[in-house]
C-alpha cells in the first residue's frame, strides 16, 4: 500500500501517552490502524442508522400488509 507523509496537530497529553505506549518506529502504523478502526466504526454506525430509518419507514407499510393478510385469512371463518 502506498503511503504519504501527513502532519497533524495532536493534544499534548495524547502525544505523551502515545510515546509511552508505542515505540518510535511503530507510531505511524499505530496511528494508521487507529484511524482505520475509527473510520470503519463510523461507517458501521452510518449503515446502522440507514437501516433503522428504513425499518421505521416500512413499519406502517408492513402493518397495513399484515392487516390485509389477516383480513383475507379470516375471511369465511367469521
C-alpha positions as CSV (number, residue, x, y, z in Angstrom):
1,X,0.0,0.0,0.0
2,X,1.3,3.4,-0.9
3,X,1.9,5.8,2.0
4,X,2.1,9.5,2.2
5,X,3.5,11.9,4.7
6,X,0.9,13.7,6.7
7,X,1.4,16.2,9.5
8,X,-1.3,17.0,12.1
9,X,-1.8,18.6,15.4
10,X,-2.5,16.4,18.5
11,X,-3.2,17.2,22.1
12,X,0.0,17.1,24.2
13,X,-1.4,14.6,26.7
14,X,-2.2,12.2,23.8
15,X,1.3,12.6,22.4
16,X,2.8,11.8,25.9
17,X,0.5,8.7,26.1
18,X,1.4,7.6,22.5
19,X,5.1,8.0,23.1
20,X,4.8,6.0,26.4
21,X,2.8,3.2,24.8
22,X,4.2,2.8,21.2
23,X,7.8,2.6,20.1
24,X,9.3,5.3,17.9
25,X,9.3,3.2,14.7
26,X,5.7,1.9,15.3
27,X,3.8,5.2,15.7
28,X,2.8,5.7,12.1
29,X,1.4,2.1,11.9
30,X,-0.4,2.6,15.2
31,X,-2.0,5.9,14.2
32,X,-3.0,4.4,10.8
33,X,-4.6,1.5,12.5
34,X,-6.5,3.7,15.0
35,X,-7.8,6.0,12.2
36,X,-8.8,3.0,10.1
37,X,-10.6,1.4,13.1
38,X,-12.5,4.6,13.8
39,X,-13.5,5.2,10.2
40,X,-14.8,1.6,9.9
41,X,-16.8,2.2,13.2
42,X,-18.2,5.5,11.8
43,X,-19.2,3.7,8.5
44,X,-20.9,0.9,10.5
45,X,-22.8,3.5,12.6
46,X,-23.9,5.2,9.4
47,X,-25.1,1.9,8.0
48,X,-27.0,1.1,11.2
49,X,-28.7,4.5,11.1
50,X,-29.7,4.0,7.5
51,X,-31.2,0.5,8.4
52,X,-33.1,2.0,11.3
53,X,-34.6,4.7,9.1
54,X,-35.5,2.1,6.5
55,X,-37.2,-0.1,9.1
56,X,-39.1,2.8,10.5
57,X,-40.2,3.9,7.1
58,X,-41.5,0.4,6.3
59,X,-43.2,-0.1,9.7
60,X,-46.5,1.3,8.6
61,X,-46.4,-0.5,5.2
62,X,-45.7,-3.8,7.0
63,X,-48.6,-3.2,9.5
64,X,-51.0,-2.5,6.7
65,X,-49.9,-5.5,4.7
66,X,-50.2,-7.7,7.8
67,X,-53.8,-6.4,8.4
68,X,-54.7,-7.1,4.8
69,X,-53.4,-10.7,5.1
70,X,-55.2,-11.1,8.4
71,X,-58.5,-9.9,6.9
72,X,-58.2,-12.3,3.9
73,X,-57.1,-15.2,6.1
74,X,-60.0,-14.8,8.5
75,X,-62.5,-14.3,5.6
76,X,-65.0,-17.1,5.6
77,X,-64.2,-18.1,9.2
78,X,-66.1,-15.4,10.9
